[in-house]
Amino acid sequence: MIATSTETLIARVTSGRRAKRMVAILDLVAERGTISLADLLETLSISAATARRDLAELAEQNLILRTHGGASAVDRGREIPVALRDTRFQDAKRTIAKAMVKRLPAERHVIALSGGTTTASVARELATHRDIAVVTNSLTIAGLLSGYPDVRVVMTGGFLRPQSLELVGALAENTFNSVNVGTAIVGADGVSASAGVTTHDETEARTNHAMVAKAQRAVVVADGSKIGRVALAQIADIDKISMLITDKSADPEALSEIRAAGVEVVIADA
């Protein structure tokens, strides 16, 4: 049932403009807790018909609750589907990805990439890298890399999470446990000194933990909105992370705490 409804949303969100608008609605509801239709029309400068249609589809995904004359938040920690997340903080993610690829060895190297929109940006930057192998559990990333002749791709097995288009579970974990990885590049929903690297789904967290545990070094790539946040499930303690690459919007105090925990922090600059 979840897979069907997510596929329906992905099919309906056919334009980047509409996806950005729906993300803006989610951000407004999360910020205010509840919002009236009138406030939504004024803030986003959209028609009542457009707002009602978007609210109906977001409510169908259980991302908001429809109310009489507006909408309210369901759960501040609820995961935004990948079809919508890809429109957020695009410039920051590209800058972070460039900084990550610059820090990969030029010679033969094996990396692991978790799913996520920032790690997908890293995958796009690998187009010019030669003699590299990528182990991933992300269908999105495997599809991106399939067109790069100099990149070898190893896919894990596992159960498909429709929200993130990642393969998770014991089969995926066994793949990561059976290969030697130089650099694990991990996306996250939260990064903090106290809680470590976290994500919304516990099964996804276990799979990504296997990726981090087997790698010679682990790097977290996360835009500034994730820094200082804590999601439901832990991927790794902060002391298991060698480097964090983020952007200048990250909270300085949270970054100082992460540095104090022994993590090298890189602020990517366009």
N, C-alpha and C positions, 0 to 999 in steps of 0.2 A: 504493500500500500504506500509506504514511504517512497519507494523507488518510482512508482507510477506518478505520484503527485510532483516529485522533483523533476522528472522528465517533462511533465506538462509545463511546469514553470519555465524550464530551460527553453522549451519550444516556443513559448509565448513571448519571452523577453528577446525579441528579435533585433533590437537596436541598442547601441551603446547609450544613446540619449535616454531611452526609457529605463534601462538598467540603472543608470546614475540617478534618475528621478526616484526610483523605488528604494535605492539605498538612502537617498536623502530623507525619504519618509521614515525609514527605519531609524535613522539617526535622530530625527526630530522626536519620534515617539520615545526612544530610549532616553533622550535628554530630559524631556518634560514629563514622562510617565503617562500622560494622556494629552491628546490634541483634538481640537474640534475641526470639523470640516472647513469652517470659515477661516480659521487660522491657517490651515493647510493651503487653502486656495490663495490666501494673501502672501504667505511666506514663499511658496514655490511658483506663484503666478501661473497656475494651471486652471483648467475648467473643472466644474463640479463633476461632469461625466468622467473625465480622465482620472480625477482623484478617487471617485467611487470604484472605478475599474481596478486601479492599482491596489486600493485597500482590500478589495474582494480577493485578489490573487494572493496578497500577503497573508490575509486571514486564512485562506485555504491551506497555506504552508505552515500554519500555526506560529507565524512570526509576529503577529499582532492579534489583538482582540478587537473586533468591530463593536462599537458602542453606538447608542442612539446619537447621531450627529457627529461621529468622529471615530477615534481609535485609541486604544490604550496598550501599554506594554504587557507582554506575556511573561517574559523572563529575560532579564538583562544579560544572562549568560548564554542565551540560545544562539546557536550557530547560524550564520548567514550562508545560504547555499553558494557554491562556487560560481554559479552563473551570475550572481550579483556581486560577489566579493572582488571579481576581477576588475571592476571599474574603480576601485578605491585606491587612492594614493599612488596612481600609476607612475608619476614622475619620480617619487621617492623610491619606489621599487626598482625602477630602471637604474637609478643612480647606485643603489645598494648592490644590484646585480653586477654592474660594471666593476665596483670595488672588490667584489668577491672573486670574480674571474681573474682580475689582476694579481690576486694573491695565490693562485693555483700554480703549481710547478709547470714549466714549459715542456718538460720531458714527459715520458709515459707516466700516467697517473690514473688511479681508480677513485672515483668519487661516488658517494651515495646521495641521492636527492629525495627528500620527503616531498609529499604533495603540498600544494599551497600556491598562492598567486605570486609571492615573492620568489620562491624557488623556481617557479615557471619562468620568471624573468631571468633568473640565473641560467636556466636551460637555453633560452634564446641567445644569450651572450656567448654560448659555447660554439656558435656557428663557425668561428674562425680558429678555434683551438684544435690542435692536431694531436693524434695519438692519445686519446682519452677514452676511458670506459666509464659508463654511468650505470649504476645499479639503482633502480627506482621501483616504488610500488604505486606510482601515480600514472594513470592512463593518460592524463593531460600531458605530462612531461614526456612520456614515451612517444606520444604522437608528435610532439614538437621536434624531438630529436631524430625521428625516423627519416627526416629529410636531410640530415647532416651526414655526408658520407664518411667523414673522419671520426665520427663518434660511434663507439660500440655501445649498444644498449642491452642491459640485462633486466628483464622484468621478473618481479616476484609473482608467486601465486597468491591466493587468498580470497577472502570474501569482499565484494565490492561495496563500499560506502557511497551511496548516491549523492550525499551532501558534498563530499570532497572529491569524488571520483578516485579514491584510493583503495588499494587492496590491503586488507588487514587480517590479523589473526595468525594462527600457528604456521600456516604455509608461508606467509610473508616473513614471519620472524625466522623460520628455518632457512630461508634464502639468505637473509642478512647474516645469520650465524655461520653460513658455509662459505662465505667469500671474504677476501682480505681487502679492506677499504682503507685508502690513504686519508681521505677527507670526507666526513659526513657533513652535509649542508642541510640544515633543518630549519623549517619554518615553524612559527609558533603563534598561539593566540595570546600568550602572556609570557613575559620574561621579568623576573625579579630576583634580587639577591636571596630573599627569604624562601620563596617557593620554587625557585629554579625555572625551568622551561616547562610551560604547561599548554594544554590544548583542551578542547571541549569534550572530546570523546575518549573514554578510558581504553577501548580496544585500539584505537589509533595511537594512543600514547604508548601502549605496550609495544606495538610494532616499531614505532620510532625509537623507543628505548633500545631495542635490539640493534637498530642501525647505529646509534651512538656508541653503544657498548663495544661493538666490534671494530670501530674505526680507530686509526692512529690519532686523529684529532677530530674534534667536533666544532663546527662553526654555526652559530645561529644567525640567520638573516631575518630581520623584522623591522618594519617601519616604526616610527616613533609612537604611534598610537598603542602599540603592544607593550611598550616598556613601562615597567612598574605595575602592570596588570597581572592578575592571577586567574587562570581558568580552572576548570574542574579537575583535570587529571594531569599528573606530572609525567613529563617525558624524561627528564634528567635533573639531578641536583645541579646547582650552578657551578660547583667545582669540577664537574665533568665536561664543562665547556671551555675551549681554549680561547675562542674569539667571538665577539658579538659585533655584527655590522648593522648599523642603523642609520637614521638621518637626523638632521639638526632639530627636528621637532620633538625629539625624545626628551623626557623629563630629566633635567640635569641632576637632581638629587638621586633619582633612581639609578642613573648611570654611575654616579659616584659610589653608590653602595655595591653595584656590580663590579666595578673596578677594584674596590677594596676586597672583594671576594676572590681576586686573582685572575679575573677575565680581562683579556685585552679588548678594549672598546675602540671601534673604528667608526668615526662619524663620516659617512660618505658625503662628498660635496660635488655637486654638479659642475 
